């Protein structure tokens, strides 16, 4: 069994690299460090259903593990 110290864990786990709201397609798009992309309609995410396009555009990554919407606090 491999030891799971901080450095090895960070190198193996996919992490958020970029996140953006695609207004034209109404999709949140999260690009991961392993090359995968995760996209979803905001209406399916808790707390985002009633968010405006401007609110969704405030999305940012906090520490590569959390996605934050500044105007929805």
ChimeraX attribute file (.defattr): number of C-alpha atoms within 10 A of each C-alpha:
attribute: neighborCount
match mode: 1-to-1
recipient: residues
	/A:1	3
	/A:2	5
	/A:3	7
	/A:4	10
	/A:5	8
	/A:6	8
	/A:7	8
	/A:8	11
	/A:9	11
	/A:10	11
	/A:11	11
	/A:12	11
	/A:13	11
	/A:14	16
	/A:15	19
	/A:16	21
	/A:17	16
	/A:18	16
	/A:19	21
	/A:20	17
	/A:21	23
	/A:22	15
	/A:23	12
	/A:24	6
	/A:25	9
	/A:26	15
	/A:27	17
	/A:28	20
	/A:29	17
	/A:30	20
	/A:31	17
	/A:32	17
	/A:33	16
	/A:34	13
	/A:35	9
	/A:36	11
	/A:37	14
	/A:38	12
	/A:39	15
	/A:40	14
	/A:41	15
	/A:42	19
	/A:43	14
	/A:44	9
	/A:45	10
	/A:46	8
	/A:47	12
	/A:48	15
	/A:49	11
	/A:50	10
	/A:51	15
	/A:52	11
	/A:53	13
	/A:54	11
	/A:55	15
	/A:56	23
	/A:57	18
	/A:58	14
	/A:59	19
	/A:60	17
	/A:61	16
	/A:62	10
	/A:63	10
	/A:64	15
	/A:65	11
	/A:66	10
	/A:67	15
	/A:68	15
	/A:69	16
	/A:70	12
	/A:71	13
	/A:72	13
	/A:73	6
